Amino acid sequence: MTHTPLLSSFQSTAERPNAQGRFRGFGSKYVPQMRMNTLAELETAYQQLRKMRCVFLLSLCFLKMIIKDS
């Protein structure tokens, strides 16, 4: 009989969260139910900040191009 260590079985890709922080094929998150609303607000704020950062970086690149060409 072979014994699989707990750590190596946990590290299988099925047990690790994906890029969105979800486990397995159900799309679930390992978060207590009473924290789900707070987590949803945090995810929304993070996505908005990522978009703002992208706009800022594009504007910065555009300004660098203008300065470089003048």
Residue frames as a rotation matrix with the C-alpha (Angstrom) as fourth column:
MET 1
0.580 0.814 0.000 0.00
0.814 -0.580 0.000 0.00
0.000 0.000 -1.000 0.00
THR 2
-0.502 -0.730 0.464 1.33
0.714 -0.652 -0.254 3.44
0.488 0.204 0.849 -0.92
HIS 3
0.211 0.500 -0.840 0.72
0.864 -0.497 -0.080 6.52
-0.457 -0.709 -0.537 1.14
THR 4
0.016 -0.140 0.990 0.22
0.696 -0.709 -0.111 9.93
0.718 0.691 0.086 -0.50
PRO 5
-0.720 -0.314 -0.619 1.37
0.677 -0.514 -0.528 12.81
-0.152 -0.799 0.582 1.72
LEU 6
0.263 0.903 -0.338 -1.32
0.810 -0.397 -0.431 15.34
-0.524 -0.161 -0.837 2.50
LEU 7
0.022 -0.321 -0.947 0.74
-0.114 -0.942 0.317 18.28
-0.993 0.101 -0.057 1.23
SER 8
-0.909 -0.410 -0.073 1.37
-0.119 0.089 0.989 16.81
-0.399 0.908 -0.130 -2.21
SER 9
-0.463 0.811 0.358 -2.29
0.886 0.437 0.154 15.87
-0.032 0.389 -0.921 -2.63
PHE 10
0.360 0.574 -0.735 -3.29
0.548 -0.768 -0.331 19.44
-0.755 -0.284 -0.591 -1.72
GLN 11
-0.264 -0.587 -0.765 -0.89
-0.260 -0.721 0.642 20.86
-0.929 0.368 0.038 -4.27
SER 12
-0.510 0.160 0.845 -2.62
0.780 0.500 0.376 19.16
-0.362 0.851 -0.380 -7.18
THR 13
-0.980 0.066 0.190 -4.06
0.044 -0.851 0.523 21.67
0.196 0.521 0.831 -9.62
ALA 14
-0.172 0.981 -0.088 -7.61
0.434 0.156 0.887 20.62
0.884 0.115 -0.453 -8.74
GLU 15
0.307 0.278 -0.910 -7.09
0.947 0.004 0.321 21.80
0.093 -0.961 -0.262 -5.16
ARG 16
-0.673 -0.589 -0.448 -5.40
0.613 -0.783 0.109 25.14
-0.414 -0.201 0.888 -5.90
PRO 17
0.339 0.803 -0.490 -7.48
0.286 -0.584 -0.760 28.23
-0.896 0.117 -0.427 -6.66
ASN 18
0.197 -0.214 0.957 -7.50
0.979 -0.010 -0.204 29.47
0.054 0.977 0.208 -10.25
ALA 19
-0.683 -0.560 0.469 -6.68
0.589 -0.802 -0.099 33.03
0.431 0.208 0.878 -11.34
GLN 20
-0.118 0.736 0.666 -10.04
-0.235 -0.672 0.702 34.29
0.965 -0.074 0.252 -10.03
GLY 21
-0.706 -0.237 0.667 -9.46
-0.684 -0.012 -0.729 32.65
0.181 -0.971 -0.154 -6.62
ARG 22
0.372 0.921 0.114 -12.04
-0.928 0.370 0.040 29.93
-0.005 -0.120 0.993 -7.22
PHE 23
-0.580 -0.540 0.610 -11.69
-0.597 0.791 0.131 26.24
-0.553 -0.288 -0.781 -6.39
ARG 24
-0.615 0.229 0.754 -12.62
0.348 0.938 -0.001 23.33
-0.708 0.262 -0.656 -8.66
GLY 25
-0.846 0.275 0.457 -15.29
0.459 -0.062 0.886 23.36
0.272 0.960 -0.074 -11.35
PHE 26
0.027 0.947 -0.320 -18.03
0.998 -0.010 0.054 24.84
0.048 -0.321 -0.946 -9.18
GLY 27
-0.082 -0.127 0.988 -16.68
0.350 -0.932 -0.091 28.37
0.933 0.339 0.121 -9.16
SER 28
0.833 0.444 -0.330 -16.80
0.433 -0.152 0.888 28.46
0.344 -0.883 -0.319 -5.39
LYS 29
0.007 -0.800 0.600 -14.57
-0.335 -0.567 -0.752 30.47
0.942 -0.196 -0.272 -3.09
TYR 30
-0.045 -0.104 -0.994 -13.27
0.805 0.585 -0.097 29.43
0.592 -0.804 0.058 0.29
VAL 31
-0.839 -0.087 0.537 -14.79
-0.150 -0.911 -0.383 32.38
0.523 -0.402 0.751 2.15
PRO 32
-0.730 0.632 -0.259 -17.33
0.530 0.285 -0.799 32.41
-0.431 -0.720 -0.543 4.99
GLN 33
-0.130 0.788 0.602 -20.79
0.948 -0.078 0.308 33.33
0.290 0.610 -0.737 3.72
MET 34
0.676 0.456 -0.579 -21.03
0.653 -0.735 0.183 36.42
-0.342 -0.502 -0.794 5.93
ARG 35
-0.084 -0.795 -0.601 -17.89
0.104 -0.607 0.788 37.84
-0.991 0.003 0.134 4.21
MET 36
-0.191 0.009 0.982 -19.10
0.915 0.364 0.175 37.36
-0.356 0.931 -0.077 0.62
ASN 37
0.806 0.536 0.251 -20.57
0.590 -0.758 -0.277 40.88
0.042 0.371 -0.928 0.24
THR 38
0.670 -0.639 -0.377 -17.39
-0.253 -0.675 0.693 42.47
-0.698 -0.369 -0.614 1.55
LEU 39
-0.269 -0.795 0.544 -15.30
0.316 0.461 0.829 40.33
-0.910 0.395 0.127 -0.78
ALA 40
0.206 0.428 0.880 -17.48
0.972 0.012 -0.234 41.28
-0.111 0.904 -0.413 -3.76
GLU 41
0.980 0.129 -0.151 -17.00
0.130 -0.992 -0.008 44.98
-0.150 -0.012 -0.989 -2.93
LEU 42
0.282 -0.956 -0.085 -13.27
-0.235 -0.155 0.959 44.47
-0.930 -0.250 -0.269 -2.64
GLU 43
-0.242 -0.330 0.912 -13.10
0.720 0.569 0.397 42.66
-0.650 0.753 0.100 -5.99
THR 44
0.624 0.555 0.550 -15.07
0.779 -0.495 -0.384 45.47
0.059 0.668 -0.742 -7.68
ALA 45
0.888 -0.337 -0.311 -12.83
-0.204 -0.898 0.391 48.17
-0.411 -0.284 -0.866 -6.20
TYR 46
-0.025 -0.953 0.303 -9.72
0.048 0.302 0.952 46.25
-0.999 0.038 0.038 -7.25
GLN 47
-0.028 0.076 0.997 -10.95
0.945 0.327 0.002 45.87
-0.326 0.942 -0.081 -10.83
GLN 48
0.905 0.387 0.177 -11.72
0.422 -0.870 -0.256 49.60
0.055 0.306 -0.950 -11.00
LEU 49
0.604 -0.755 -0.257 -8.24
-0.339 -0.535 0.774 50.47
-0.722 -0.380 -0.578 -9.72
ARG 50
-0.181 -0.667 0.723 -6.66
0.485 0.579 0.655 48.16
-0.855 0.470 0.219 -12.29
LYS 51
0.376 0.391 0.840 -8.55
0.926 -0.189 -0.326 49.94
0.032 0.901 -0.433 -15.07
MET 52
0.991 -0.019 -0.134 -7.54
0.002 -0.988 0.155 53.35
-0.135 -0.154 -0.979 -13.72
ARG 53
0.221 -0.974 0.056 -3.90
-0.096 0.035 0.995 52.24
-0.971 -0.225 -0.086 -13.59
CYS 54
-0.106 -0.208 0.972 -4.11
0.858 0.475 0.195 51.09
-0.503 0.855 0.128 -17.20
VAL 55
0.754 0.440 0.488 -5.54
0.624 -0.712 -0.323 54.44
0.205 0.548 -0.811 -18.30
PHE 56
0.826 -0.501 -0.257 -2.83
-0.230 -0.717 0.658 56.26
-0.514 -0.485 -0.708 -16.35
LEU 57
-0.055 -0.910 0.412 -0.05
0.219 0.391 0.894 54.21
-0.974 0.139 0.178 -17.96
LEU 58
0.125 0.170 0.977 -1.47
0.985 0.098 -0.144 54.77
-0.121 0.980 -0.156 -21.44
SER 59
0.962 0.247 0.119 -1.67
0.256 -0.965 -0.064 58.51
0.099 0.092 -0.991 -20.78
LEU 60
0.540 -0.831 -0.131 1.89
-0.212 -0.285 0.935 58.51
-0.814 -0.477 -0.330 -19.51
CYS 61
-0.180 -0.579 0.795 3.13
0.668 0.521 0.531 56.71
-0.722 0.627 0.293 -22.62
PHE 62
0.501 0.451 0.739 1.25
0.851 -0.414 -0.324 59.17
0.160 0.791 -0.591 -24.83
LEU 63
0.976 -0.155 -0.153 2.81
-0.097 -0.939 0.330 62.13
-0.195 -0.307 -0.932 -23.01
LYS 64
0.157 -0.970 0.186 6.28
0.056 0.197 0.979 60.59
-0.986 -0.144 0.086 -23.34
MET 65
-0.032 -0.117 0.993 5.72
0.949 0.309 0.067 60.22
-0.315 0.944 0.101 -27.09
ILE 66
0.841 0.400 0.365 4.66
0.495 -0.841 -0.219 63.87
0.219 0.365 -0.905 -27.39
ILE 67
0.772 -0.604 -0.197 7.69
-0.283 -0.604 0.745 65.07
-0.569 -0.519 -0.638 -25.43
LYS 68
-0.014 -0.805 0.593 10.01
0.395 0.541 0.743 62.82
-0.919 0.245 0.310 -27.43
ASP 69
0.149 0.151 0.977 8.67
0.987 0.030 -0.156 64.14
-0.053 0.988 -0.144 -30.77
SER 70
0.947 0.285 0.151 8.98
0.297 -0.953 -0.061 67.82
0.126 0.103 -0.987 -29.81
